[in-house]
Amino acid sequence: MSKITPLEKAVARIPDGAVLMIGGFMGAGTPHRLMDELVRQGKRDLTVIANDTARPTVGIGKLIDAGLVSKVIASHIGTNPQTQKLMIAGTIEVALIPQGTLAEQIRAGGFGLGGVITPTGVGTLAAEGMQTIELAGKSYLIALPLRADFALINAKAADYRGNLRYAMTSRNFNPLMAMAAETVIAEAEDFVPIGAIEPDAVATPHVLVDVLIAKERSHG
């Protein structure tokens, strides 16, 4: 059964109130067609787990601009003044997590671990609400695993089975998030025949991908 699905139908699967992991780093590696369709369909009350909220009008920033997001879990929002404004106004709840800890929490969620321990943030505001343990005379925070209802993934290429290859740094959070969500929706720049992606280049195997976004028809 083919996983290739029209963009509109794929996004229609996402309900209001869903928890989304969205790949990318300042928009690089973010599935931009999926962002545009979420805005077009007006999905509401979304929780977004991502490295950042990019910038206004860019990537995840479009979801913020459209008022679709009620909670953000990210490593920073410093490049998106709209996210900051809404957080101060109390419109959006924001949980800021050090970038390495965030990545490890997602990895823990994907690999079935009970969490990670980290010295990052001990004695700071980042430790508020977190458990602390002592090991060999040193303090660590316990960071619980993160999982999502949907992971929205961007890839450079996908074969028709759903194996994914990423382009350089746009790989960033995408492979981790593909492990940590109930449903994985992947948007690829190119579709290639099965076997065209060398096994060593497959960063996300097809068994993790539930939906592939169909390419748009060219009218040129």
JOTA-V385599 format. One record per residue. N is the residue number from 0. RES is the residue in one small letter. SS is DSSP state (helix for helix, strand for strand, loop for the rest). PSI is psi as a letter, one per 30 degrees, with the letter a starting at -180 (none if undefined). D_FIRST is the distance of its C-alpha to the first C-alpha in whole Angstrom. Layout:
# JOTA-V385599
n->N res->RES ss->SS psi->PSI d_first->D_FIRST
n->N res->RES ss->SS psi->PSI d_first->D_FIRST
This chain:
# JOTA-V385599
n->0 res->m ss->loop psi->k d_first->0
n->1 res->s ss->loop psi->k d_first->4
n->2 res->k ss->loop psi->f d_first->7
n->3 res->i ss->strand psi->k d_first->9
n->4 res->t ss->strand psi->k d_first->11
n->5 res->p ss->loop psi->k d_first->15
n->6 res->l ss->helix psi->e d_first->17
n->7 res->e ss->helix psi->e d_first->19
n->8 res->k ss->helix psi->e d_first->16
n->9 res->a ss->helix psi->e d_first->15
n->10 res->v ss->helix psi->f d_first->19
n->11 res->a ss->helix psi->f d_first->19
n->12 res->r ss->loop psi->f d_first->18
n->13 res->i ss->loop psi->j d_first->21
n->14 res->p ss->loop psi->l d_first->24
n->15 res->d ss->loop psi->k d_first->27
n->16 res->g ss->loop psi->g d_first->29
n->17 res->a ss->loop psi->l d_first->26
n->18 res->v ss->strand psi->j d_first->27
n->19 res->l ss->strand psi->k d_first->25
n->20 res->m ss->strand psi->k d_first->25
n->21 res->i ss->strand psi->j d_first->25
n->22 res->g ss->loop psi->l d_first->26
n->23 res->g ss->loop psi->l d_first->29
n->24 res->f ss->strand psi->j d_first->32
n->25 res->m ss->loop psi->h d_first->35
n->26 res->g ss->loop psi->f d_first->32
n->27 res->a ss->strand psi->k d_first->31
n->28 res->g ss->loop psi->g d_first->27
n->29 res->t ss->loop psi->k d_first->26
n->30 res->p ss->loop psi->j d_first->23
n->31 res->h ss->helix psi->e d_first->26
n->32 res->r ss->helix psi->e d_first->23
n->33 res->l ss->helix psi->e d_first->22
n->34 res->m ss->helix psi->e d_first->26
n->35 res->d ss->helix psi->e d_first->27
n->36 res->e ss->helix psi->e d_first->24
n->37 res->l ss->helix psi->e d_first->25
n->38 res->v ss->helix psi->e d_first->29
n->39 res->r ss->helix psi->e d_first->28
n->40 res->q ss->helix psi->f d_first->26
n->41 res->g ss->loop psi->h d_first->29
n->42 res->k ss->loop psi->k d_first->28
n->43 res->r ss->loop psi->l d_first->31
n->44 res->d ss->loop psi->h d_first->32
n->45 res->l ss->strand psi->k d_first->30
n->46 res->t ss->strand psi->k d_first->31
n->47 res->v ss->strand psi->k d_first->30
n->48 res->i ss->strand psi->j d_first->30
n->49 res->a ss->loop psi->l d_first->30
n->50 res->n ss->loop psi->e d_first->33
n->51 res->d ss->strand psi->l d_first->35
n->52 res->t ss->loop psi->g d_first->35
n->53 res->a ss->loop psi->b d_first->35
n->54 res->r ss->loop psi->l d_first->38
n->55 res->p ss->loop psi->k d_first->38
n->56 res->t ss->loop psi->g d_first->36
n->57 res->v ss->loop psi->k d_first->34
n->58 res->g ss->loop psi->b d_first->30
n->59 res->i ss->helix psi->f d_first->31
n->60 res->g ss->helix psi->f d_first->34
n->61 res->k ss->helix psi->e d_first->33
n->62 res->l ss->helix psi->e d_first->32
n->63 res->i ss->helix psi->e d_first->35
n->64 res->d ss->helix psi->e d_first->37
n->65 res->a ss->loop psi->f d_first->35
n->66 res->g ss->loop psi->g d_first->36
n->67 res->l ss->loop psi->f d_first->32
n->68 res->v ss->strand psi->k d_first->33
n->69 res->s ss->strand psi->f d_first->35
n->70 res->k ss->strand psi->k d_first->35
n->71 res->v ss->strand psi->k d_first->35
n->72 res->i ss->strand psi->j d_first->35
n->73 res->a ss->strand psi->l d_first->35
n->74 res->s ss->loop psi->f d_first->38
n->75 res->h ss->strand psi->l d_first->40
n->76 res->i ss->loop psi->g d_first->40
n->77 res->g ss->loop psi->f d_first->43
n->78 res->t ss->loop psi->g d_first->42
n->79 res->n ss->loop psi->j d_first->41
n->80 res->p ss->helix psi->f d_first->44
n->81 res->q ss->helix psi->e d_first->42
n->82 res->t ss->helix psi->e d_first->40
n->83 res->q ss->helix psi->e d_first->44
n->84 res->k ss->helix psi->e d_first->45
n->85 res->l ss->helix psi->e d_first->43
n->86 res->m ss->helix psi->e d_first->43
n->87 res->i ss->helix psi->e d_first->47
n->88 res->a ss->helix psi->f d_first->47
n->89 res->g ss->loop psi->g d_first->45
n->90 res->t ss->loop psi->e d_first->42
n->91 res->i ss->loop psi->k d_first->40
n->92 res->e ss->strand psi->k d_first->40
n->93 res->v ss->strand psi->k d_first->39
n->94 res->a ss->strand psi->j d_first->39
n->95 res->l ss->strand psi->k d_first->40
n->96 res->i ss->loop psi->k d_first->39
n->97 res->p ss->loop psi->k d_first->40
n->98 res->q ss->helix psi->e d_first->38
n->99 res->g ss->helix psi->e d_first->37
n->100 res->t ss->helix psi->e d_first->38
n->101 res->l ss->helix psi->e d_first->35
n->102 res->a ss->helix psi->e d_first->32
n->103 res->e ss->helix psi->e d_first->33
n->104 res->q ss->helix psi->e d_first->33
n->105 res->i ss->helix psi->e d_first->29
n->106 res->r ss->helix psi->e d_first->29
n->107 res->a ss->helix psi->e d_first->30
n->108 res->g ss->helix psi->e d_first->28
n->109 res->g ss->helix psi->f d_first->25
n->110 res->f ss->helix psi->g d_first->27
n->111 res->g ss->loop psi->g d_first->28
n->112 res->l ss->loop psi->l d_first->32
n->113 res->g ss->loop psi->f d_first->34
n->114 res->g ss->loop psi->a d_first->35
n->115 res->v ss->strand psi->l d_first->37
n->116 res->i ss->strand psi->k d_first->41
n->117 res->t ss->strand psi->k d_first->43
n->118 res->p ss->loop psi->f d_first->46
n->119 res->t ss->loop psi->k d_first->45
n->120 res->g ss->loop psi->f d_first->47
n->121 res->v ss->loop psi->k d_first->49
n->122 res->g ss->loop psi->g d_first->52
n->123 res->t ss->loop psi->a d_first->50
n->124 res->l ss->helix psi->f d_first->49
n->125 res->a ss->helix psi->f d_first->45
n->126 res->a ss->helix psi->f d_first->47
n->127 res->e ss->loop psi->k d_first->47
n->128 res->g ss->loop psi->g d_first->45
n->129 res->m ss->loop psi->l d_first->44
n->130 res->q ss->strand psi->k d_first->45
n->131 res->t ss->strand psi->k d_first->48
n->132 res->i ss->strand psi->l d_first->48
n->133 res->e ss->strand psi->k d_first->51
n->134 res->l ss->strand psi->k d_first->50
n->135 res->a ss->loop psi->h d_first->53
n->136 res->g ss->loop psi->g d_first->55
n->137 res->k ss->strand psi->k d_first->52
n->138 res->s ss->strand psi->k d_first->51
n->139 res->y ss->strand psi->l d_first->47
n->140 res->l ss->strand psi->k d_first->45
n->141 res->i ss->strand psi->j d_first->42
n->142 res->a ss->strand psi->j d_first->39
n->143 res->l ss->loop psi->l d_first->36
n->144 res->p ss->loop psi->l d_first->32
n->145 res->l ss->loop psi->k d_first->30
n->146 res->r ss->loop psi->l d_first->27
n->147 res->a ss->strand psi->l d_first->25
n->148 res->d ss->strand psi->e d_first->22
n->149 res->f ss->strand psi->k d_first->20
n->150 res->a ss->strand psi->k d_first->21
n->151 res->l ss->strand psi->j d_first->21
n->152 res->i ss->strand psi->k d_first->20
n->153 res->n ss->strand psi->k d_first->22
n->154 res->a ss->strand psi->l d_first->21
n->155 res->k ss->strand psi->e d_first->23
n->156 res->a ss->strand psi->k d_first->20
n->157 res->a ss->strand psi->k d_first->16
n->158 res->d ss->strand psi->l d_first->14
n->159 res->y ss->loop psi->f d_first->10
n->160 res->r ss->loop psi->f d_first->9
n->161 res->g ss->loop psi->g d_first->12
n->162 res->n ss->loop psi->k d_first->15
n->163 res->l ss->strand psi->k d_first->18
n->164 res->r ss->strand psi->k d_first->21
n->165 res->y ss->loop psi->l d_first->24
n->166 res->a ss->loop psi->j d_first->27
n->167 res->m ss->helix psi->b d_first->30
n->168 res->t ss->helix psi->f d_first->32
n->169 res->s ss->helix psi->f d_first->29
n->170 res->r ss->helix psi->e d_first->27
n->171 res->n ss->loop psi->c d_first->29
n->172 res->f ss->loop psi->f d_first->28
n->173 res->n ss->helix psi->e d_first->24
n->174 res->p ss->helix psi->e d_first->23
n->175 res->l ss->helix psi->e d_first->25
n->176 res->m ss->helix psi->e d_first->24
n->177 res->a ss->helix psi->f d_first->20
n->178 res->m ss->helix psi->f d_first->21
n->179 res->a ss->loop psi->g d_first->23
n->180 res->a ss->strand psi->l d_first->21
n->181 res->e ss->strand psi->e d_first->19
n->182 res->t ss->strand psi->k d_first->16
n->183 res->v ss->strand psi->k d_first->16
n->184 res->i ss->strand psi->j d_first->16
n->185 res->a ss->strand psi->k d_first->16
n->186 res->e ss->strand psi->k d_first->18
n->187 res->a ss->strand psi->k d_first->19
n->188 res->e ss->strand psi->e d_first->21
n->189 res->d ss->strand psi->k d_first->20
n->190 res->f ss->strand psi->k d_first->16
n->191 res->v ss->strand psi->l d_first->17
n->192 res->p ss->loop psi->l d_first->16
n->193 res->i ss->loop psi->k d_first->14
n->194 res->g ss->loop psi->f d_first->18
n->195 res->a ss->loop psi->f d_first->20
n->196 res->i ss->loop psi->j d_first->20
n->197 res->e ss->loop psi->k d_first->23
n->198 res->p ss->helix psi->e d_first->22
n->199 res->d ss->helix psi->f d_first->25
n->200 res->a ss->helix psi->f d_first->24
n->201 res->v ss->loop psi->j d_first->21
n->202 res->a ss->loop psi->f d_first->22
n->203 res->t ss->strand psi->j d_first->19
n->204 res->p ss->loop psi->l d_first->17
n->205 res->h ss->helix psi->f d_first->13
n->206 res->v ss->helix psi->f d_first->13
n->207 res->l ss->helix psi->f d_first->15
n->208 res->v ss->loop psi->k d_first->13
n->209 res->d ss->loop psi->e d_first->11
n->210 res->v ss->strand psi->k d_first->11
n->211 res->l ss->strand psi->k d_first->12
n->212 res->i ss->strand psi->k d_first->14
n->213 res->a ss->loop psi->k d_first->14
n->214 res->k ss->loop psi->l d_first->18
n->215 res->e ss->loop psi->k d_first->20
n->216 res->r ss->loop psi->k d_first->21
n->217 res->s ss->loop psi->k d_first->25
n->218 res->h ss->loop psi->g d_first->28
n->219 res->g ss->loop psi->none d_first->30
